[in-house]
Structures are given as C-alpha cells and as structure tokens.
C-alpha cells in the first residue's frame, strides 16, 4: 500500500469511465436524511431529466422526512436500519401519501442498506456516516454498480477489501477534497503527478495552541466557520481527524505514497484540493464552499450537471490564504499517516476509537484534547497489525469492537480522574 503503481489506480481515475450510460440514471441513495442525502435529493429534483431515485435508506431517526422524500421521488423502496422505527415510518408514509396511494416497500434492520446497495440501479450514493457503510460499499461494488462514495470510513477501514472488488473507474469520490483531486488529475498523466495537496479549513480552532484547546466547548467545536455538516463530521473537522482520514483515502484512491500527500490550511475553503505535477505546475479545483458540485460529480460523471453549485463572482474582491498545518496542536493527521502506513486493521481501530471519543465529547464526558489523547492510546495498544491481502470483514469488525470498548474504558477513566 506504500508505493505508487506504474498503472492507474483501479479506483477513481477520471480518465476511465465506468458504465457511462446515456439517458436518465436510476439512483439509490443511502443516508437520505443526512446532509449529503438531502443535498443529493435537491439536485435530483432540480434535474428530473437526468436522474431518478428508486430507493432510499436512512438510520430511522427522521421518519417523517424519509416519508416525504419517498413521496416526492416516488421511490419503490425505503429502508431503515432501526427496525423499531417501522411502525412510525409506515404511519408517516400513510399520512404523506394519502388514502388510496400504494406505499413503497419497506425494508428494515442493519442489513437493509446493504440489500438496497445491490439492487437494480445505475449508481449508489453511499452517504451513510461511519464505518457501518462498509457492507453497503462492498455490496454495491460486487453488484457492479457505480459507487458515488461520500462514506469515506468504508474505504478507510476496509481499504484492501474495497480495492479488491472495485473495477476501473467504478468509484467516484464525493468528498469535496477528493472530487477536487479527481478533477485536477484529469488534466495530466498519473506518472507526471509529484504530489497531492489536500486543503483544510483549519476548523473553528485554527491558530490556537494545544493549551488553548483544553477547555473548548461542544458548542464551539460545532461552530464550523465555512461548512454546514453533521455533528460527528464537524467535530472531526475541529480536531482535523477528518483531514487525516482524507489523507488515507487519497492514498487508497490514487495510489500516491503518504510522503507525497500534503495537507495545507486554507481558511476560506475555496480551493478544495490541488495536484502538483513534475513540471512544477499546480492545478487547483475551486468553488465557493458548497457540496452541490462534488455530489453532482459523483452522480453525473463523466457529464457535468449545470448549475450544480454556485460560481465565484469575480467582480468582487477576495483574498485566498494558505498556511502550514500545526502538527503539535493537531496531531491527528500525523497519527492517520501512521495507521495508514501500518495498514491491516490499524485504520479501523483509529476510526472506531475516534467515533467513540467524539460521542463522549459531544455528551460532555471527554474534553476536546482527550479525543486525540485517547485515540492515540488505543492505537498504541493495538500495536502493529497483520497486513496484506488476508484482511477480512470479520477482522475489521473484531478490531472495531475492541477499539470501541477500549476507547470507552479509557474515556471513563479520564472522566473519573478529572472528577477525583
């Protein structure tokens, strides 16, 4: 996993078009009530001649919204991960659809999204948050669907598994950073790439020292200066864990070694990432901060969707700034490079421990700096995992279960010591 291949990556290569079907594309949207899902649905509704949604899945916390989406899009199937929410979903569907209208099929349970990912469609948008998106990612690839991947965690924790299944060009990244790299890479040959430059806004705490971060609050961490996202991703952006995950993702997607993937802080979030070529030129992909463009790339590539995102007003003056990353205050990127280099189950341990620590922080059980302190301790205890092609889904799940348990234990110990 450490060296760059002489041949293009089997994943997101913009020069390769996987099943570039003409006409309207049938889509399955996983995580439809979340930030990515709702924005994707807005794009679909504005482009009825381009896209048709056949199925939706959600965790089950917003059944009324899921029912309204199903009615708007006239989908065949809806799914909820929480089986206990089926009665409420059915009631919401009846209310939204009205008397006499047939309701869509309802699937429920932890495997429902995975079943939808393999259903008959052109493209699966995986907008699920967290490593629970791995099984749907693998199912979509195995079924031969184009995968618009917003669920970076599934690639992080199951990199070798995902790469083994993905056909050339089958994965189109939806992260703004990786959609930017995807587009910039189209301008040159892979052999001419010197480095990838992933931009970071710096989050709400840019410029603060580690000491100044010790007592920041939940509300402060959730006040992202440029992006509107869910709470977990917003906290990950505050710790820059999100950027660490993106470094691992870029390595897996484009087969670029970690020492040739750089992170630079760009507070305006206008430039979403850059590619530096061997002749010294750097190509940047830029739009105002908005996920409409990356989502449209994921759903429509190789065609672009007109007016998917706002454009710059070049008649208005603006300043674009770039700063080096403060690795002392934000050690998450360095730790991510470490676990990415280790490979095997190490990235899964990193991701799972972080998810538990973010939950503890949001619940007030762990201080902000305690997130990375705890994740670092869990990764160290995990040690050096077995690597290679022998990784299985069972290995990933076992490592995640251990990491979550150990992170909860260490978080509880830290809380007890703080109150002693």
VENHU-V667833 format. One record per backbone hydrogen bond with DSSP energy under -0.5 kcal/mol. NH is the residue of the N-H (numbers start at 1). CO is the residue of the C=O. If there is no record, write none. Layout:
# VENHU-V667833
NH_CO ; NH_CO
This chain:
# VENHU-V667833
13_11 ; 14_12 ; 16_13 ; 18_16 ; 18_169 ; 19_17 ; 21_19 ; 25_50 ; 27_52 ; 28_123 ; 29_55 ; 30_28 ; 30_125 ; 31_57 ; 32_57 ; 34_31 ; 37_31 ; 38_34 ; 39_35 ; 40_36 ; 41_37 ; 42_38 ; 43_39 ; 44_40 ; 45_41 ; 46_42 ; 47_43 ; 47_44 ; 50_47 ; 51_47 ; 52_25 ; 54_27 ; 54_52 ; 55_27 ; 56_77 ; 57_29 ; 58_79 ; 66_62 ; 67_63 ; 68_64 ; 69_65 ; 70_66 ; 71_67 ; 72_68 ; 73_69 ; 74_70 ; 75_70 ; 76_54 ; 77_54 ; 78_105 ; 79_56 ; 80_107 ; 81_58 ; 82_59 ; 83_81 ; 85_82 ; 86_83 ; 89_85 ; 90_86 ; 91_87 ; 92_88 ; 93_89 ; 94_90 ; 95_91 ; 96_92 ; 97_93 ; 98_94 ; 101_98 ; 105_76 ; 107_78 ; 109_80 ; 112_109 ; 115_111 ; 116_112 ; 117_113 ; 118_114 ; 118_115 ; 119_116 ; 121_119 ; 122_26 ; 123_26 ; 124_146 ; 125_28 ; 125_123 ; 126_124 ; 126_148 ; 127_30 ; 127_125 ; 133_130 ; 134_131 ; 136_132 ; 137_133 ; 138_134 ; 139_135 ; 140_136 ; 141_137 ; 142_138 ; 143_139 ; 144_141 ; 145_140 ; 146_122 ; 147_170 ; 148_124 ; 148_146 ; 149_147 ; 149_172 ; 150_126 ; 150_148 ; 151_126 ; 152_150 ; 154_151 ; 155_151 ; 155_152 ; 156_152 ; 157_153 ; 158_154 ; 159_156 ; 162_158 ; 163_159 ; 164_160 ; 165_161 ; 165_162 ; 166_162 ; 169_11 ; 170_10 ; 170_167 ; 172_147 ; 172_170 ; 174_149 ; 175_149 ; 179_175 ; 180_176 ; 181_177 ; 182_178 ; 183_179 ; 184_180 ; 185_181 ; 186_182 ; 186_183 ; 187_184 ; 188_185 ; 192_189 ; 193_190 ; 194_276 ; 195_276 ; 196_260 ; 197_274 ; 198_196 ; 198_262 ; 199_197 ; 199_272 ; 200_264 ; 205_202 ; 206_203 ; 208_205 ; 213_209 ; 213_210 ; 214_211 ; 216_213 ; 221_217 ; 222_218 ; 223_220 ; 224_222 ; 229_227 ; 234_230 ; 235_231 ; 236_232 ; 237_233 ; 238_234 ; 239_235 ; 240_236 ; 241_236 ; 242_236 ; 244_240 ; 245_241 ; 246_242 ; 247_243 ; 248_244 ; 249_245 ; 250_246 ; 251_247 ; 252_248 ; 253_249 ; 254_250 ; 255_251 ; 260_257 ; 261_258 ; 262_196 ; 264_198 ; 265_323 ; 266_200 ; 269_266 ; 272_270 ; 272_285 ; 273_285 ; 274_197 ; 275_283 ; 276_195 ; 277_281 ; 278_192 ; 280_277 ; 283_275 ; 284_282 ; 285_273 ; 286_284 ; 287_270 ; 290_288 ; 293_290 ; 295_291 ; 296_292 ; 297_293 ; 298_294 ; 299_295 ; 300_296 ; 301_297 ; 303_300 ; 306_304 ; 308_305 ; 314_312 ; 316_313 ; 321_319 ; 323_265 ; 325_263 ; 327_325 ; 330_326 ; 333_330 ; 335_331 ; 336_332 ; 337_333 ; 338_334 ; 339_335 ; 340_336 ; 341_337 ; 342_338 ; 343_339 ; 346_343 ; 349_345 ; 350_346 ; 351_347 ; 352_348 ; 353_349 ; 354_350 ; 355_351 ; 356_352 ; 357_353 ; 358_354 ; 359_355 ; 360_356 ; 361_357 ; 362_358 ; 363_359 ; 364_361 ; 365_360 ; 366_360 ; 371_367 ; 371_368 ; 372_368 ; 373_369 ; 374_370 ; 375_371 ; 376_372 ; 377_373 ; 378_374 ; 379_375 ; 380_376 ; 381_377 ; 382_378 ; 383_379 ; 385_383 ; 391_388 ; 396_392 ; 397_393 ; 398_394 ; 399_395 ; 400_396 ; 401_397 ; 402_398 ; 403_399 ; 404_400 ; 405_401 ; 406_402 ; 407_403 ; 408_404 ; 409_405 ; 410_406 ; 411_407 ; 412_408 ; 413_409 ; 414_410 ; 415_411 ; 416_412 ; 417_413 ; 418_414 ; 419_415 ; 420_417
